[in-house]
Structure formats: C-alpha cells, structure tokens
Amino acid sequence: MSFYKRNSKEIQVILFLTILKLSIHLASNSRFGFHRDELLYMAMADHLSWGYKEVPPFIAGVSWFSNTFLGDSVFAMRLIPTLASTLIISITGLTVLLMKGGKFAIFVACSAMIVSPAFLASGYLLQPVVFDQLFWVISAYLTFKYIQTQKTNYVYFLGATVGIGMLNKYTMAFFILALITALLVSPHRKLLFNRSWGIAFLIAFLIFLPNLIWQITHNLPVISHMKELRNKQLAFINSPDFILQLLIVHASATIVWLSGFFYLFISKSNNKYAFAGISFILMILILLVLNGKVYYSFGAFPILFAAGGVCFQKVMGSIKSPYKYSAASLILIPSLFLIPIVVPILSFGSTLRFFEITSRSGLKFPLKWEDQIEHATTQDYGDMLGWEEIARYTQIAYQSIPVDQRAQTTIVAGNYGQAGAIQYFRAKYNLPEPVCLNSSFALWAPESIATHHLIVIDDYDNKITEAYEMVKEVGIVENSHAREKGTKIYLLSNPLVDINSIYRRERIKALK
C-alpha cells in the first residue's frame, strides 16, 4: 500500500494505458475466425500431455482452461492471451518506475508498446508467443528488482518464472542465456555467485523436468521439428532482412525503443541497468546465428521501451507538459494507421478496402505471403478463413455414407489446420474425430484406421485416391481470401489395396 501511495499518479497512468490496451483487443477479438495455429493448440486441450512435437505443454493447459471455464468461442479462447498482453504493458510501466521514470516516461513507454504493430499482432491470438513475451518481461523485471534490492526472493521467483517459461516455449532458454551472460560481463557479476542462484536453477529445472522427460521418452521430437522448421522457413531468413524487420516491426514506436537502447549505455543515473542493453545485443546475435524469426525477439523489447520512456523524460523534461505529451503523441500516431493490418478491428469487407487503399499507397509488404505472392489480405487473416467451409463439406460427405457403414469410415486431414477445424466443429456437424499425420496430430493417430470409406481433406491431388474403386469430389474451398482456398474434400469408397499397410508406414515416418 505504501508503494501505491508513493506512486499513486504513476500507477493510475499505468492502469489507464493497460485498460486502453485491453479495450483495443476486446473490441476486435471476436472478428473473423480461429487462426490455423489456434486450432492446433485447441486440439491439444483434448490430448493433454507433458509435451508435443512443436511446443511444450503450457499453451495446451491455457487452451484447456479457457475451453473448460470460459467457453470455446473465438472471443473466449483469445481472452487469456489478451490479458497476458495487457499485463506486459503493466509490467513495462512498473519497470519505468524502477528506473525512476515518472508519468510522462510511463506514457511514452506504454503508449509506444500499445501502438506497436508487433505487439498488437502477437497480443491476442491463442499462441505461445504472447506468453513467451510475458515470461521474458517478468524475468527482466525480477532481475532489475534483485539488483536494486539484493533480496534473494526475487531470484527464487525468477527461477519459477524461467521454469514455467520453458514449459511454454524453448526460446526462454535463449533469453536467460543472454541475460546471465550480460550480467557476467557487467559489474553485477558478483551478485551471481551465491547459492540463491543455484536454488533458482533447481526450481526452474524441476518445473521444466516433466517436459524434458517427455522429450527424452519420445525421442526428442523437438529436434526433428526444428529441422523441419529450418528447412521450410528459417533457411530463407537472412541477416539483412532480419535487421530490417527488427527496425520496422514496431513502426514509428521504433524511435522509442532505439532511444532506450542507447540510453542504457550512456545514462549515468541508470547505468546499473546497462546489462539489459548487452543482453539485447546477445539475444539478437543468437537469433542471427540460428536464423530465428524476428518475432522470437519481441519479449526483449519491453525493457528497451521502458528505458526509452525514461530517455524521453530526460530529454524533454524542461518542456511544458502539454507540448511534450503532444510531441510524443505525434511520433506514435503514424503507427495507429497500421492497426487494421495486424488486429481485426474492422469488418472483413472494410479490412479489404483498407488494404486496397494502403496497397495503392505503396504499403504492399504486409500482403506478401510465404508463397511470395501479394494477396488481398494478410497471411494471418487468410489463416482465419475457410475452416467451417471444410467442416460443412466433410459433413456432406459423411452423411452421404449409409448409417450402418459410418463406423467403417475415417476422416483424414492433410494438415493440422484442417484436422483442427474438424476437431473443433465435429460436435456441431456430428463428425467423428479426424486422423492426421501432420504436426502433433501424429502423436494421437491410431495404429490402424477404418478404411472402407475415407473422407480425405487435402489441398493437392492426393495419390490415395488411386487406391479406391469409387472417388467422389464432394467440395472445394472457394473463399478466395482463405489460405486454404483450393482444398478439396473427397469421399473414397471400396479400397483396392491394403490401405492400413500404407497408413502404418506413413505413421511411423511422421513419428520420427
């Protein structure tokens, strides 16, 4: 309570900006549909485990909790990620207070994060990325508190945060490696040499241990997943593009974090936090070496934004409040025009018209997908469309099968998005669970399947159609804005060969 009394006006600014961040997402969260990745993480809630092929178990737990206590609507499933992203704003404001920043510094730092396209885009989807950011910023805050107070309880909390963070995303290890290395080369190195850090490491290890055991007992699927990710996506990332994206993903808010980055090295009043700047450099170097994606680094930015707010306060301290708040707002306002690109704040029709206008103005890169072709909408929005269309066609195929033969039918999906869509809509359309050998769905695939009828969902001409006597194309996704456009739904009947022998070989390959 004494802390609040001493900083009541600053806390009020933090709360106001936190609520503003929350309001933006609450106003837009229910628009469009589930993202492809969200469908996968929601399916994980039906198969709770200590590990999965792509991620540790934390996101599955969040998905289960949301589905159980909040409901399975788009709005409900995005509520906890949204709350996590607003908590990041609050902790950033508290970090400004640690650095002796006042109301203006908090306004600059938190407002810059609110309008940043990077934090808007990653701040509402049911994905591990927003929780990764949260655990990074909590870890940095606890480290700052320990340096300021030298109370070992902050180190223990840090250990618990790291352990939970590792259960969410393995990139937590990169951040902690960069943070500890930065502390070792700083004047604070002597603070690391006491048993509290050993206890913190033990706490983190014990929390993470169940997932580690799962990985070992399942032949370390994270390694094969990373190899696949590197071959299909990371191999195409080059250092110049990474640095360029680093500088533009926060739009005009980049001015704030860049100011904070340099301030950490030149400040005399806050020089004890210079290690955070070193940590950021090390983090970026790690990602450059590993060909990591830019969004992997987002959790390292809140500290820089906090320092940027303090820097603005130092530089503009003598200017009267109305003028300095206006100047800071003018810097950040350009980012506001990008909000419809990263958050579905508009209806889909209005969003398309917005993209038409911005594209004609020269802003075309957000519309370029992984196929390197410019589309009418962003890839993230394209990944939210077409899923119920797939489920409806699947229902048509399933209902065309005689009732007494439906037990001899299997729905086979070609990718985790399609499988996740069937898993989500199966109660509405009275469908059985899908079988899929893509992603973590391979872990749940049965050893054999019913093969008299197959309902095959795929986005290319599947060779399995040649193994059946009767082949009927039931439907095709026609939504021109969906990334699944062109996906076909087939009904196959009367196999000509032993389908299960083919299936078992493919299942073994998928589990390696």
Secondary structure, DSSP 8 states (H G I E B T S, - for coil): -HHHHHTHHHHHHHHHHHHHHHHHHHTTTTSS---HHHHHHHHHTTS--S--SSS-SHHHHHHHHHHHHT-SSHHHHTHHHHHHHHHHHHHHHHHHHHTT--HHHHHHHHHHHHH-HHHHHTSSSSSHHHHHHHHHHHHHHHHHHHHHH--HHHHHHHHHHHHHHHTT-TTHHHHHHHHHHHHHTSGGGGGGSSHHHHHHHHHHHHHHHHHHHHHHHTT-HHHHHHHHHHHHTGGG--HHHHHHHHHHTTGGGHHHHHHHHHHHHH-STTGGGTHHHHHHHHHHHHHHHTT--GGGGGGGHHHHHHHHHHHHHHHTTTS-HHHHHHHHHHHHHHHHTTHHHHS--S-HHHHHHHHHHHHHTT--GGGB-TTS-B-SS-HHHHTTSSHHHHHHHHHHHHHTS-GGGGGGEEEEESSHHHHHHHHHHHHHHT---EEE-STTHHHH--SS---SEEEEEESS--GGGGGEEEEEEEEE---TTSTTTT-EEEEEEEESS-HHHHHHHHHHHHH-
